[in-house]
Amino acid sequence: MQTSFEIIQRLRDGFERMRVPDQMETGCSPRTAVWRDGKRVLYRYEARCARRVRVPLLICYALVNRPYMMDLQPGRSMIQALLDSGIDVFLIDWGYPDAGDRFADLNGYINETLDDCVEHLKRFHRMPSVNLLGVCQGGTLSVCYAAAHPEKVKNLITMVTPIDFKTPDNLLSKWAQFVDVEAMTRSGNISGDFLNFVYLSLMPFRLTQQKYLVLEELAQDPSQLEYFLRMERWIFDSPDQAAQAFSEFLTWFFKENRLIEGGLTIGGIPVRLENLTCPVLNIFALKDHLVPPSASMALGRYAGSADYSELSIDVGHIGMYVSGKARSEVPQAITRWLEAHDA
């Protein structure tokens, strides 16, 4: 049996290996930057087989985490599975905001950057609209975009996406209600490290102690250790948040629940869920402690779409991206649904 020192040394060596940029910061699948605006980049992934879905798929990830979780490593990559299914995949990388981005707002993220990426795909493929996959907070942004610009989104897929921000089982929402947003953003951007502390504090034992009990066993298996290290690196690789956008999101969504209650206007454009009329596939995790199923399922009650479907997966929030169960069900379900709506 290895000593604690040997285990820690092996972990340290593993983290050193994980600092290689092409392993972590870009994911495992080849891709090319096709559009750029400052720190924000649109990537297109290299096709792995003949295309089965005519309309391209644009992935809009959350602002609070890095998007390589969708492409973590070979065999644990949602993007890889979508490529293997014959889907033309694009992804927005929001980058790492710095002090110069303090006043970046939700209008800039949604009605400017996201819209610019959609317009690029429309021109590139010569199509009037695109398929949009919104993940976590990126799903909320995508819902807002599809409701504000319904003519530009052919099909919308949401994954572990909060819609109703005040369900009784929403632990993150309970924390947010007591936050003094003005005081929190007065000095500038919100630290990603601080937000990580908030997420971990929601389930402190499970997320800060329990998971490390298996480290000695993992140290005997290089492949499992590498996966564990990749996960840890992603969890703590949280970008700082632009103060203005953070303030707007926390106030308009968590505190005032405007997406449900009404009154949400972004960049002068009213955002009403009844205007979300494209076909919708809503995918959520049954064991999600960050976005409980009730928060996601609200989309079915408020969206104006006559073609609404749900898919529940018995995993947690992160398990939706990397678990064996999700990998065996989610990409196939997305592909089948997009094929059925590709006419």
MOKAWO-V609197 format. One record per residue. N is the residue number from 1. RES is the residue in one letter. SS is DSSP state (H for helix, E for strand, C for the rest). PHI is phi as a letter, one per 20 degrees, with the letter a starting at -180 (none if undefined). OMEGA is omega in whole degrees, 0 to 359 (NA if undefined). Layout:
BEGIN
N & RES & SS & PHI & OMEGA
N & RES & SS & PHI & OMEGA
END
This chain:
BEGIN
1 & M & C & none & 181
2 & Q & C & f & 176
3 & T & C & f & 179
4 & S & H & g & 180
5 & F & H & f & 181
6 & E & H & f & 179
7 & I & H & f & 180
8 & I & H & f & 179
9 & Q & H & f & 179
10 & R & H & f & 176
11 & L & H & f & 180
12 & R & H & f & 178
13 & D & H & f & 179
14 & G & H & f & 179
15 & F & H & f & 176
16 & E & H & f & 179
17 & R & H & f & 184
18 & M & C & f & 178
19 & R & C & f & 178
20 & V & C & f & 188
21 & P & H & g & 186
22 & D & H & f & 176
23 & Q & H & e & 189
24 & M & H & d & 190
25 & E & C & f & 182
26 & T & C & d & 184
27 & G & C & n & 187
28 & C & C & d & 184
29 & S & C & d & 179
30 & P & C & f & 182
31 & R & E & b & 181
32 & T & E & c & 175
33 & A & E & f & 182
34 & V & E & d & 179
35 & W & E & a & 182
36 & R & E & b & 173
37 & D & E & b & 183
38 & G & C & m & 181
39 & K & C & e & 185
40 & R & E & e & 187
41 & V & E & c & 173
42 & L & E & d & 180
43 & Y & E & d & 170
44 & R & E & d & 181
45 & Y & E & e & 182
46 & E & C & f & 180
47 & A & C & f & 180
48 & R & C & d & 179
49 & C & C & a & 179
50 & A & C & f & 183
51 & R & C & f & 178
52 & R & C & d & 179
53 & V & C & d & 187
54 & R & C & f & 185
55 & V & C & e & 181
56 & P & C & f & 180
57 & L & E & d & 178
58 & L & E & d & 179
59 & I & E & e & 176
60 & C & E & d & 183
61 & Y & C & e & 180
62 & A & C & f & 175
63 & L & C & f & 191
64 & V & C & e & 178
65 & N & C & c & 179
66 & R & C & e & 187
67 & P & H & f & 182
68 & Y & H & f & 171
69 & M & H & g & 178
70 & M & H & f & 184
71 & D & E & b & 194
72 & L & C & f & 180
73 & Q & C & a & 180
74 & P & C & g & 182
75 & G & C & n & 177
76 & R & C & c & 184
77 & S & E & c & 176
78 & M & H & f & 180
79 & I & H & f & 178
80 & Q & H & g & 180
81 & A & H & f & 178
82 & L & H & f & 176
83 & L & H & f & 179
84 & D & H & f & 179
85 & S & C & e & 177
86 & G & C & n & 179
87 & I & C & d & 176
88 & D & C & e & 191
89 & V & E & d & 172
90 & F & E & c & 180
91 & L & E & b & 176
92 & I & E & e & 173
93 & D & E & d & 185
94 & W & C & f & 180
95 & G & C & m & 181
96 & Y & C & d & 178
97 & P & C & f & 174
98 & D & C & c & 185
99 & A & H & g & 179
100 & G & H & f & 180
101 & D & H & d & 185
102 & R & C & g & 185
103 & F & C & e & 173
104 & A & C & f & 185
105 & D & C & d & 181
106 & L & H & f & 176
107 & N & H & f & 179
108 & G & H & f & 179
109 & Y & H & f & 188
110 & I & H & e & 187
111 & N & H & e & 177
112 & E & H & d & 184
113 & T & H & f & 180
114 & L & H & f & 179
115 & D & H & f & 177
116 & D & H & f & 179
117 & C & H & f & 176
118 & V & H & f & 180
119 & E & H & f & 177
120 & H & H & f & 180
121 & L & H & f & 179
122 & K & H & f & 179
123 & R & H & f & 184
124 & F & H & f & 183
125 & H & H & e & 181
126 & R & C & l & 181
127 & M & C & c & 183
128 & P & C & f & 183
129 & S & C & b & 183
130 & V & E & c & 170
131 & N & E & e & 185
132 & L & E & c & 176
133 & L & E & d & 180
134 & G & E & d & 186
135 & V & E & d & 178
136 & C & C & l & 178
137 & Q & H & g & 176
138 & G & H & f & 175
139 & G & H & f & 176
140 & T & H & f & 177
141 & L & H & f & 181
142 & S & H & f & 176
143 & V & H & f & 178
144 & C & H & f & 181
145 & Y & H & f & 182
146 & A & H & f & 178
147 & A & H & f & 181
148 & A & H & e & 183
149 & H & C & c & 188
150 & P & H & f & 182
151 & E & H & f & 185
152 & K & H & e & 182
153 & V & E & d & 180
154 & K & E & f & 179
155 & N & E & c & 181
156 & L & E & d & 174
157 & I & E & d & 176
158 & T & E & d & 182
159 & M & E & c & 184
160 & V & C & k & 187
161 & T & C & d & 176
162 & P & C & f & 178
163 & I & C & c & 174
164 & D & C & e & 187
165 & F & C & e & 180
166 & K & C & c & 173
167 & T & C & f & 186
168 & P & C & f & 184
169 & D & C & e & 182
170 & N & C & e & 183
171 & L & H & f & 181
172 & L & H & f & 178
173 & S & H & f & 179
174 & K & H & f & 177
175 & W & H & f & 187
176 & A & H & f & 183
177 & Q & C & f & 185
178 & F & C & d & 182
179 & V & C & e & 172
180 & D & C & e & 188
181 & V & H & f & 183
182 & E & H & f & 179
183 & A & H & f & 183
184 & M & H & f & 184
185 & T & H & d & 186
186 & R & C & f & 185
187 & S & C & e & 178
188 & G & C & p & 185
189 & N & C & f & 180
190 & I & E & e & 182
191 & S & C & f & 175
192 & G & H & f & 178
193 & D & H & f & 178
194 & F & H & f & 180
195 & L & H & f & 176
196 & N & H & f & 177
197 & F & H & g & 179
198 & V & H & f & 181
199 & Y & H & f & 181
200 & L & H & f & 182
201 & S & H & f & 179
202 & L & H & f & 177
203 & M & C & c & 192
204 & P & H & f & 183
205 & F & H & f & 183
206 & R & H & f & 188
207 & L & H & e & 182
208 & T & H & c & 181
209 & Q & C & c & 188
210 & Q & H & g & 185
211 & K & H & f & 182
212 & Y & H & e & 180
213 & L & H & f & 183
214 & V & H & e & 185
215 & L & H & f & 181
216 & E & H & f & 178
217 & E & H & f & 180
218 & L & H & f & 183
219 & A & C & f & 178
220 & Q & C & e & 184
221 & D & C & c & 184
222 & P & H & g & 182
223 & S & H & f & 178
224 & Q & H & f & 177
225 & L & H & f & 179
226 & E & H & f & 178
227 & Y & H & f & 180
228 & F & H & f & 181
229 & L & H & f & 177
230 & R & H & f & 179
231 & M & H & f & 180
232 & E & H & f & 180
233 & R & H & f & 180
234 & W & H & f & 183
235 & I & H & g & 184
236 & F & C & e & 176
237 & D & C & d & 184
238 & S & C & d & 180
239 & P & C & f & 168
240 & D & C & f & 182
241 & Q & E & d & 177
242 & A & C & g & 188
243 & A & H & g & 184
244 & Q & H & f & 180
245 & A & H & f & 178
246 & F & H & f & 180
247 & S & H & f & 180
248 & E & H & f & 183
249 & F & H & f & 181
250 & L & H & f & 183
251 & T & H & f & 187
252 & W & H & f & 185
253 & F & H & e & 184
254 & F & H & f & 186
255 & K & H & f & 186
256 & E & C & d & 175
257 & N & C & l & 187
258 & R & H & f & 180
259 & L & H & f & 178
260 & I & H & e & 187
261 & E & H & f & 181
262 & G & C & n & 178
263 & G & C & n & 180
264 & L & C & e & 175
265 & T & E & c & 182
266 & I & E & c & 181
267 & G & C & m & 180
268 & G & C & m & 181
269 & I & E & d & 177
270 & P & E & f & 178
271 & V & C & d & 182
272 & R & C & c & 184
273 & L & H & f & 177
274 & E & H & f & 177
275 & N & H & e & 176
276 & L & C & e & 190
277 & T & C & d & 180
278 & C & C & f & 174
279 & P & E & g & 184
280 & V & E & c & 169
281 & L & E & d & 184
282 & N & E & d & 183
283 & I & E & d & 181
284 & F & E & c & 184
285 & A & E & d & 185
286 & L & C & f & 181
287 & K & C & d & 185
288 & D & C & f & 179
289 & H & C & e & 179
290 & L & C & e & 177
291 & V & C & c & 183
292 & P & C & f & 182
293 & P & H & g & 181
294 & S & H & f & 179
295 & A & H & f & 180
296 & S & H & e & 185
297 & M & H & f & 178
298 & A & H & g & 180
299 & L & H & g & 180
300 & G & H & f & 181
301 & R & H & e & 189
302 & Y & H & d & 182
303 & A & C & f & 180
304 & G & C & e & 183
305 & S & C & f & 174
306 & A & C & e & 181
307 & D & C & c & 184
308 & Y & E & c & 179
309 & S & E & c & 177
310 & E & E & c & 173
311 & L & E & c & 178
312 & S & E & d & 179
313 & I & E & c & 185
314 & D & C & e & 180
315 & V & C & b & 174
316 & G & C & e & 185
317 & H & C & f & 180
318 & I & C & f & 178
319 & G & H & g & 178
320 & M & H & f & 183
321 & Y & H & e & 193
322 & V & H & c & 184
323 & S & C & f & 178
324 & G & H & f & 180
325 & K & H & f & 180
326 & A & H & f & 181
327 & R & H & f & 181
328 & S & H & e & 185
329 & E & H & d & 191
330 & V & H & f & 181
331 & P & H & g & 179
332 & Q & H & f & 179
333 & A & H & f & 178
334 & I & H & f & 181
335 & T & H & f & 180
336 & R & H & f & 182
337 & W & H & f & 179
338 & L & H & f & 177
339 & E & H & f & 181
340 & A & H & f & 182
341 & H & C & d & 186
342 & D & C & e & 183
343 & A & C & f & NA
END
